[in-house]
Amino acid sequence: MNNYFKLLKFLQGHKRLFVIAVITMLIASSFEGFQLSLLVPMTDRIFSNKPIVVSGQLPYVITATIDRLNATPRETLFWMFPIVVIIALLVKNIFVFIYQYLMSDLSQAIMRDIRYQLYAKIQNLSLDYFSKKRTGELIARITNDVNVVENAVSYGLTDLFRQSFMIMMFVLIAFSIYPQAALIMFIVFPLIGIPMAKIGRRLRKISKGTQEKMADINTLLIETISGIKLVKAFCMESHEISRFKDKNDDYYKLRMKSVKRLIAIPPMTEVFGAICGVAVIIWLGRTVMAGGLSFGVFILFFGSIMSIISPIKKLGNVHALTQQALAANERIYEVLEAKITVHEKSQAMSLPEMKTAISIEGVDFRYADEMEFVLKDINLEIKRGELVAIVGPTGSGKTTLANLIPRFYDPVLGRVMIDRIDLRDVTFQSLRRQIGIVTQETILFNDTVRANIAYGNPHATKERIEVASRQVFAHGFIAKMPQGYDTIIGDRGFRLSGGEKQRLAIARAILDNPPILILDEATSQLDAESEGYVQEAIDQLMEGRTVIAIAHRLATIQKADKIVVLEHGKIIGVGSHDALLGTCPLYQKLYSLQFSMEV
């Protein structure tokens, strides 16, 4: 039930539109009841030329209408009939159009809001969340799961109100005509709810599995399409096609289980309805033959009873849609209610530009889903203007340590400070505006060269963008492109070489002249010639800046002011290149291995 109320929470902000839609829906539905309750007796009066006969005590409005029809000449009713039919149909369909449009507007607005909330939450979640979730799974939440909820809102919510109102209206008509016979509805129709409830519970479980299978398909598509070059390089096309076939078949099987239960609802409802109809005919048939009830009124009663079948069918589908939507809603709220582990304080201050040093004091860190610490008792000071290199074997915690400085993660114990100000007390923007980051994995967008370089500052002038590209020796190859800086570079920079991608990434990092640079093996994707150019550019850019360089090739950081050696998350050596060669066995080993390989 709590999950259902969470689903209804999405109506907040759209209450006025919803109320107007429901009112127009009720008006349209009332005209359907009007057509049945007035036009059937009216035709009976016209074509049989006998007075309308009913049994029981009816409301005054109904008895007054019947008396009026009985008193009206047959010829007059004949000419009134088409006018009444046309007016009733016209008014009903005007209101049908209005409520369908309003409900469509409501559902699309709700879907827009859900997608926005999901995307905004994903953007604000901390990085540790993404280490546990697949990209395809998150995309499935925004696309497939939201579409499932849309069906429940656009069709389910509409039919929930409209069909419920139709049932109440037809029940009222039936009770007004013959209360004793109408009691049969309370005996037969509730029995339909038992199998429908079982089907709904099963559908909810199947729907959740279906949505998870779609997430698997999305993940596979993202991985294999973005990595198509690797797939072809290793001739794995057949293997990936087979993997996709298996996942696609799994999705198909679950969908068919869902379809089987969905299509079982209408025939079950129809069988129950037929039983109810037969019982009515047996019960009231003799009364009609004896003249105690006019045939037209009997048809009205019978039509009211049988007219309930269609709304019940649709309510069965509503129940099925709702159960599927509740499964999707659980997955949506898993994201919306995910805890943001690194958050900005409400009264966070703006961090002034660094003047003295970055201080890391007593830091322990581990990822949320891991028991073992990645960093242990880290104490380090990086003075302004220093080039500090971080080295160590794979998995020693180099990148994790660097990620604490822009506050991608918060330490479990200890603190990270700039000029003795704890980074947890400052705004993200004031901190990260001071830091330029170039990662080993180059990330570019399917946009122009200009937009990629100016990603962090969309208002940067053409001159500033060109200066940044010249500093990393990128202007030459950019100028040769078909549209220069306005050339679209393709998905993830598909049209560029590895070296060209990396130079654009470095240009992006230095565009705003940040006082702190974090370089995670920034020249790793460059060929020898490009590396020479870019390394020279980086040497110039590092002047007057504080630089943290994660290095695997020790030859590139021998001139560092300070080299930090990590092993198993602990600092085991700090000093210059020459000092560490004499005092740190691990550094000696790493240097010897690389030197012997280069020789």
N, C-alpha and C positions, 0 to 999 in steps of 0.2 A: 504493500500500500504506500509506503514511504517513497518507493521508486516511482509510483504513479503520480504522486503529488509533485515530485521533482520534474516529471515530464510536463505537468500543467504549469509549472513555474515559468516556462518559456512564454506563456501567454501574458506575463507582466509587461506592461508598456503598450499592450494592444487591446486592453479591456474594452475601450470605447468601440473600436472597430468590431470586436467580437460580439458585443451586445447588440449593435445595429444589425449585424449579419444574422444573429439568432432571431431577432424580431421579424425581419423580412422573411426568414425561413418559416417561421410559425404562420405568418400571414399566407404564404404560398401553400403551405400544407393544409390550412383551414379551407382553402378553396377546393382542394381535392375532396375533403369531406363534404363540402357544400354540394359539389357535383353529384356525389353518390347519394346523399341523403335527400336531395330535392329532385334531381332529374329522374331518378328511377321511379319514385311514386308518380311524378308528373307524367311520364310516358305511359304508366299503367292507367292513369285516369283518362288520358287522351285516347288510347287505342282500345281499351276495354269498355269505356263509357260507364264504368261502375264507380261508386264512391270508394275512397280509400278507407280500409278497415284495419284498425290496430287493436291490440289487447294491452291491458295494464294501464297504470296511471303514468302518463307522460308529462314532461315539463310543459308549462303553458306555451312557450315559444313554438314547440313542435305541434301541439294540438291546435293552436291558432293558425299555423301555416297549413295544416291538413284541412281544417274547416274552410280556410280561404280557397284552397284548391278544389275542394268538393263543391263550393258555391259558385265557382267560376265556370262559365259555359265552356263546353268542350272545344268549340271553334276558336274561342279567345285563347285558350291554353295552347292550341295548335300553333297559332301565330306568335305567341309569346316564347314558345320553346326555343326556336333557333336564336332569338335575340339573347335569351338568358344564357344559352350554351356559349355563344361567341363572346359575350361580355365576361363570363366566368373564366373561359380559357385565356382571354387576352390579359385580364388582371392577374391570373395565376402565373402566367409565363413571364410577365413583366417582373413580378416579385421573384420568380425562380432565377431569372437572369441576374437580378440585383444581388441576391444572396450568394449565388455561385461565384459571381465576380468578387464580392467582398470576402468570401471564405478563401478564394484563391489568393487574393491580396494578403490576407492574414497568414496563410500558410507560407507564402513566399517570403514575407517579412520575418516570420519566425525562423525560417531556414537561413535567411541572411544573417540574422542575429546569432544563431547557433554557430554558423561557420566563422563569423567574426570573433565570437567569444573563444572558440577553440583555437583559432590561429593566434589570437592575441595571447592566450594562455601559453601556447607552445612557445611563442617568442619570448615570453617572460620566465619560462621555467629555467632552472639552473642546468648547467652542463651535465651534472651527474645523472639527470633523468634520461638524457639521450644515450647514455652508455648502456641503459637497460632496455630501451625501446628501439624497434626497427623503424626505419623511415617509412617503409611501405605500410606498416601498421598504423602509424600516425596519419598518413594520407587517407587510409581507409576510414578512419574516424571522421574526417572532414567530408569525405565524398560519400562512400557507401552507407555508413551508419546514419548520416544526416538525411540521406534520401529515404531510408526506411522510416525515420521519424516524420518526414514530409508526408508520406502516404498516410500515416496515422492521423496527422493534423488535417490535411486537405480533404481526404475522403472519410477517415474514421470519425473525426470530430463533427463533421457535417452530418453524417448519417446517424451518429449517436443522438444528436438532438432531434433531427428531422424524423427519423424512424420511430424514436420513442414517442414523439408527439403524435405521429400517425397512429401508432398502436393505441394510445390513450383515446384518441378521437374515435376510432372505429369501435373500441370497447364501449365507449359512452353511447354511440349510436345503437349498438347491439343491445345494451342494457335498457336503453330507452324503449326499444320495441318489444323485447321479450326477456325480462330479467332472468327467469328460471332457466331458459335454454342457454343464455349467455354464460351461465356458471360453468358450462362445459370447458370454456377457455381456461379457467383456473384449475381444471383437473388435468387436461391434456397438455396444454402448452408449457407449463413448468417442467414437464418431463424432458422437453428438448434441452433444457439447460444442463442436464447431467452429462451427456456425452460432449456437449460443446465445451464445458469447463475442462474436461479431461483433454480434449483436443487442444485447447488454448494453452494449458500447462506444458504439453509436449511441444507445441509450436515454439514456445519461448526458448526452450532448451535447444531445439534444432536451429532456431534463428541465430542464437549466440554462436553456435558452431559454424553456421554459414558465414557470418560476418568475420569470424577468425580465419576461415579458409580464404575469403576474399583478401584479407590482410596478407596472407601468405603469397597469394598471386601477385598482389601489388609489390611486395618486397622482391619477389623473383624478377618481375618486369624491370624494376628500377635497377637492380644489380646487373642484370644481363644486358639491358639496352645501354646503360651508361658504360658498361665494361665490354662492349661489343668487340673492341679491338683485341682484348685479351682472349675472348671466346674464340675468335677466328684464328688468333695466333697459335692456340693450342688445339685447333680443330675440334672444339667441343660443342659444335652446333647440335649434333645429334643428341649428345648428353643433355644439353639444356632444353632441347625440344621434348625429350623424354621426361625431364623433371617437370616441365610446364604441363605436359599431358597428365601426369599423375595428380598434380595439384588441381588441375582443371576438372579431372574426373571426380576427385573428392568433393569439390564444390557442387558439381552436377548431381551427385548422389544425395547430398544433403538437401539441395534445392528440390529434388523430386520427392523426398520425404515430406517436405513442407507443402509442396503442391498437392500431394495425395490427401493430406489432412484438410487443406483448404477446400478442395473440390468435394470433400465428403459432407460438408456442412449443408449445401443447398438440397441435395436429395433427401437427407435425413429430415430436414425441415418440411419438405414437400410431403413426405410420407405421413408425418404427424398431422400436417394440415389436411390431408385427404381423409384420415381417420376422423378428424374433427368435423369435416364437411359431411361425411356419411352419417355421423351421429346426429347432426342438425337436421338433415333431410328426414331421417327416420322419426325423430322427435316431433318436428313441426309439420311434416307432410300431411298427416291426418287432419290437423287443425285447418290447414289451407283448403283441403278437399271438402271439409265440413262448412266452409264459409266463415270460420271464426277469424280468419286473417286473410287479407287480400293478397293476391299473388305478387303484386308489385312490392308490397311491404315485406313479404317473405323474401323476395329477391334482394331487397335492401338489407335485410338481416343477414341472409346467407352471404351476400357480397361483402358485408362488413366483417363477418367472421373470416372469410377466405382472403380478404384484403390484408388481414393481419399477417398472413404467411410471408408475403414479400418483405415487409419491414423486419420480421424476425430473421429471415434469411440474411438481410443486410446487416442486422445487428450481430449475427454470427460472424460475418466477415469483419465487422468492426472489432469484435473481440479478438479475432485472429490477428488483425493488423495491430491492435493495441499490444498484444503479447510480443509480437515481433519488435514493435517500437520500444517496449520496455527493455528488451534485451539490448537493443542499440543504445538506449538511454543510459544503461549501466556503463557501457563502454565509453560513451561521451563524458559522463560524469567522472569516470576514472581519470580523465585528463583534466577536466575543469576543477576537480577537487585535489589534484596532485599537489603535494607540498612543495613550495618554493624554498629550497634550502639556503640559497644565497639571496637575500633580499635587502632592499635599501630601506634604511630607517626613515620614519616619517619626518624626523627633524634633522636629516642628514645635512652636513655642511658642505660647502663647495671647497674643494682642495686647491690651495694656492700652488703655483708652479714650484716644482721641487728646487730647493736651495742647497740642501746638505747631503742627505743620504737616504737610501732604502734600507730599512732594518728588519731582519727576520729573527725573531726571538723565541726560542723554545718551542718550535713548531713541530707538532705531530699531525699526520694526515692519513686518513684512509677513506676509500670510497664507501658509500652508504651500504652497499650490499656485500661488503667484504669484511672479514674479521682481522686480516693482517694489515698492519700499517705500511703504507707506501713510503712515507717520510717519517723519520724518527729523530727527535731532538735536534732540529736544524737551527743553527745560530749563524747568521751571516750578515755582514754589513757591506753594502755597495754604495760607495761614495759618488757624489755627483761628478760626472765627467769620466768615470772609470769604465774600462772595458773588462767585463768579468765573463769568463768562459766557464761553462759547466760541462764536465766530461764524465764518462763512466760507461760501464757495460750496458747493453740493452736491458731495459726493465729496472734500471737503478733509481728512477724517479726524476730524471732531468727535466722532462717536459712538465711533469706535475709541479715541480718546484717553480718553474717559470710561470705556470698558470695561476699561481697564488698572487702574483704581483698585479695583474689587471683584475684580480678578484673574480676569476672564473669559478673558483672554489674558495671556501673558508676553511682554515685549519681547525682540526678537532681540538687541539690544545695550542697555546701560544698565540702570537699575533704577528701581523705584517704591517709595517708602518712606513710612511714617507714623511720625513722631517718630524719624527716622533708623533705623528698623527695616525691613529689606528684606521686602517682602510675601511673597517666596518662602520666608521662614523662619517664617511664622506659619500657624496653622490656618485653613482656609476659614471655619469657623463663627465664630471670634472676630473675623475680619475683616468678614465679610458681615453679622453681627449689628449692626455699627456703621453700616451703610449702608442708607438707604431709597432705592429706585429707582422712578421713575415714567417709563415709556417712552411714546413717541409712539403706539406700537401697544398698545392696551389689551388685556390678556389676562385673561379671567375664565373660571371653570369652571362646568359645569352642576351647581351646588350652591346652597345657600341664600346669601342676602346675608351672613348672619353668618359662614358658613364662608369666603366669599371675602375678607371684611375680615380675618379672623383666620387667613388661610392660613399665614403665617409663624409664628404662635403659636396653635396649636389650643386651648390652655388659657386663653386670654385671657377675662377676665370679661365679662359682658354690659355692665357699667358702662363698662369701658375701650373696648369696641367702640362703644358709643353716643357716648362722648366724642369718639372719633376721627371718627365720621361727622358729628357736629355741627360739628367744627372745619372741615370742608370743605363744610358746608351740604348734606349728604346726608340728614340725619335726616328732613327734611320729606317728601321723596318716598318714603323707605323706609317711613315710618309709614303712608302711604296705600296701600301694597301689601296684597294680600289677607291674607297671614300675616305682614306686617311683616318683621322681620329673618329669619324662617324661610321666606320666600318663595323658591322655586326660580327662578333667573333665566334658565334655558334655556342651550342650547349657546352658549358664548362670550358670554353675556349678551344673547342674542337679543331678550329682552323689554324691554331698556333702550335709552334713547336714547344717542347718543354722549357727551353731557355727563354723563349719569348713570353710565355706565361709567367715565369718567375720574375722577369724584369718588370712586367706590368704590376705584379703583386708588390714588388719593392717600391715602385713608383707610387702606388696607392698608399703604402705605409708612410712614406716621407712627404706626401703632398702638403700636409698641414705643419710640417717642420716640428714634429713632436720632440720633447726633450729626452724621452726614454725610448730606446729601441730594443725589441726582443726579436732575436734572429734565431729561428730553429733550423739550423743547417740551411741557411738561405740560398746558398749557391749550389745545392746538391743536384738540381735539375739542369745545370748549365753545362755546355760543352767547354772544352779547355779554353778556346778563344773568348767565348762569352764570359766564362768565369773570371778570366783575367781582367776584362773590362769592368765587370760588376764588382769584383773584389776591390779594384782601385776606387770605384765610385763609393763603395761602402766605407773604405778607409777614410775618404774625404767626408762622408756623411757622419761618421762617428766622432769627428772632431767637435768638441764642445757638448757632446751628448753622453748620456749614461747608456751603456749598451750591455745587455745580457745576451750572450751568444751560446746556444746549445750546439756543441760541436762533436762530430764523430771523427773527422779528419783533424788530427792534432796539428798538422802542418799549418792550418789556417789560423790558429789561435796562439802561436808561440809568442806573439808580441803583446798578448793580453796583460793588463796590469795585475790581474788576479785570476788564477785558475782554481776552480772548485772541483774536487774529485769526489764523486758519489759512488757508493757501493751498498747495495741492499737498503737504499733509503737513508743511509747515514753519510755524513761528511767525514771522509777519512784523510783528507789533505787539502790545504789551501796555501797557495803561494804562486810565485812566478814559475815559468817553464823550467828554468835552470835549477831553481830550488827544489822543485818537485822531483826532478830527475835524480836528485841526490837523497831525497827523504821519503818518497812515496813509492813503495814497491808496485802497487797497481798501476800508477802512472808510468813507471818505468816499463812495465809489461806491455801496456797499451801502446806506448811509443815504439818499443822494440818490434812489436808485431806489425805495426803499420809501416815502420821504416824498412823492415825486411821484405814486406810485400811490395813496397814501392820500388825497392832495389831489384 
